[in-house]
Amino acid sequence: MRSLRTGATSAAVRIQVSRNGRPALESRVGAKALSENFALIPELPLDQVLVGDCVAAMNALPAGSVDLVFADPPYNLQLGGDLRRPDDSLVDAVDDDWDKFSSFADYDAFTRDWLSACRRVLKPDGALWVIGSYHNIFRVGAILQDLGFWMLNDIVWRKANPMPNFRGRRFTNAHETLIWAARGENSKYTFHYEALKGGNDDLQMRSDWYLPLCTGEERLRDGAGAKVHPTQKPEALLARVMLSASNPGDVILDPFFGTGTTGAVAKALGRHFIGCEREQVYADAARARIAGITPLPPEAFATAPSKRSEPRVPFLSLVEAGLVKAGETVFDAKRRHSATIRADGTLLLGPAVGSIHKIGALAQGLPACNGWTFWHVERKGELLLLDVLRTGIRAEMAAA
């Protein structure tokens, strides 16, 4: 049997994989050994690194127990021979055994196995992120769809400092692609739209992310100064993924843990992680790295409430609370349009009467309008957005 050992904890667990490939479980906390055919770990090994085959490790986890998966699988780069710079110096490229496959069919079978294991452990409303390059991402995407995942976005990570194309026979490969997919078509996946927009100067976050490679002090190196892992991802990339698609306390699984970027960021942002890594040297580096991470204070990563989850406040409530008055005029930001507030919480524009949204759309000749963010009232000579007044009522409701 091969064994996968978790990190050192007070309730350490050893997963055993029998010769027929089926996972079994043995506890090292006093309970007697279980049958080889028992395929589930009864409790999640939170914040631990499982060393061994990722498919076997994931198949030993309870089904429907993980909120989010981030996967950085082998890219199957198919490098033939050494890659050298114009000065004939050797490029530190990815030539490790874990990135080598005998054929595309072999790589596809590997991809189908680990994606199937991921889908089993994901909660019904869970989601998966996978990163790759042109070598593999299209094959991964097709298999994702075959397995029933539901595509949400493809994200282009534009590298601020990409490696040049030394041979001069192709474009500089300056990006990688991330696929974001829900477990299924009807999954109610997490997405913090407002928080991302707020951090992006009130502009919608786009699907092209401009971030630097992992360099400087963040890059893990051994005693000789060599990279511990050739494809270590930047923490900023993982932070954006987690902040956009997970909540504090969520469980994030990384089946190709490497040197633990997912775990380091998860710990900093108040999430739990489970890492699977077959190479002991990477697992050891990851554990040491994560042990040195100090979590941020909760207020630094607490999820901002979504406007969709906030209590509904009709415009009439502002009239009844005396925050606006019947007969008062509302304006757009540039005072090009105006309407009159009626006692029943509707607006009057010429002969037309309707909601703040309907009249806002009518004034602009548009099919729709968010009246809360379009109309203003005048206070002390300045225009005040209706949404600001609504926020005050919502705060009172929350306090009550």
C-alpha positions, 0 to 999 in steps of 0.5 A: 500500500501507498500512504498519504499523510496529512500535516501534523495535527492533534487529529492526524489522519493517514489515508491508505490506497490499496493495490486496486486503487480504492482509498481506505482510512486508518486513524492514528488517534486510537480508533481501530483501523477501518476496512480498505473499502471504506472510502471516506474520511469522516471529518475534513482534514482542514488546513492540512496537506495530503501527500500523495496522488490527488485523485486518491486523496479527493476520493477519500474526502466526503462528497459535497464538502468543499466550497471552492476548488482552485487547480493549477494542474500540469500544463503538459508543455511538451518541451523538446530539449533545452531552452536557451537564451540568445547568450546560450545560457539555459532557461529554467523551464518546466521539465519535471516528470510531473509535467510529462505525459505520453500522449494527449489521450493520456493527459485527457484521461488524467484530466478527466480523473481529477476533474471528476474527483473535484466535482464529487467533493464540491458542494451543489453550489460550489465552483471551480477555477483552473488555470492553464496555458494554450498547451492544455486549457482548451482540452481541460475546458472541453472535459469540464463541459463533458462532466457537467460543469457550467462555464461562467467566465474565462479570465485572461491573466496578463503578465506584467513581466512575461518571459520573452520568446527567446527563439523569436519564432512565436509571439511572446506568451504574455498571458495564461487563462483561468476558467471559472465554472460552477459545479452545475447549471443551476448552482447558486455560486458565490460572486462578490460583484459589488466588492470587486467593483468597489475595489476597481474604482467603481468600475465593473471588474473585467475578465482581463487581469493585469498582475505580475509574475511571482518574484522577489521575496514571495518566490520560494528558493532553496538554500542554493538560491534555486526556485523551489517550484518552477510555476509558483503562482503570485499570491495576488492572483489567488487573492483575487480569486478567493475574494471574488468567489468565496466567503470567510470560513469556506473550504478551498481545495487545491489538488495540485498544491505545490508550494502552497500559495492557495493555503497561504492566501486562504489562511491570510483571508480567513478561509480553510484549505485542503491541499493535495501534493504528491511531491514531498519536497513541495509539501514540506515547503508549503507547510513551512510557508503557511506556518509563517502566515499571520491571518489578517484581522477579520475586518480586513477581509469580511465580505461586504453585504451584497445589495441583492441581499439587503432588505427591500426599501420602496421609494414610498418609505422615504416619503413616509419617513419624511426624507423626501416630500410630496411635491418636491422635485428630483433631478438627474446628476446634471439637472437635465431631467426633473420629475415631481414626487407624488404622495403615493411614492410615484413620480410625475413627468409631464402626463406620465406617472410611474415608479422612480425606475420607470420615469427615469427610463422614460426621461432618458428614452431608455428601456430601463433605469435604476432610479435609486442611482439616477435621481437626486434631491436638492439639499443645502444647494447640493444634489443628494442621491436617493440611494444615500437616503435609502442606505440610511433607512436600511441601517435603521432596519439593521439596527432594529 
